[in-house]
Amino acid sequence: MLAYSGGLDTTVIIPWLKENGGFETIAVCVDVGQEADWEAITKRALNTGAAVPAEVPAQASQVF
């Protein structure tokens, strides 16, 4: 499981983990209410080899 931001560093590590460790990666993004293009982030994770992209809603209205 990888805390995935969709940025360069976490995007590059997905294929590296697969190639060097044989790991399937679950790319987890936590939505705390920030503006983000979740569809683009999900596509990026899948295109770089993530087995499962997951968006976890964690806005205050859903947590409390």
Secondary structure by P-SEA (a helix, b strand, c coil): cccccccaaaaaaaaaaaaacccccbbbbbccccccaaaaaaaaaaaacccbbbbbbbcccccc
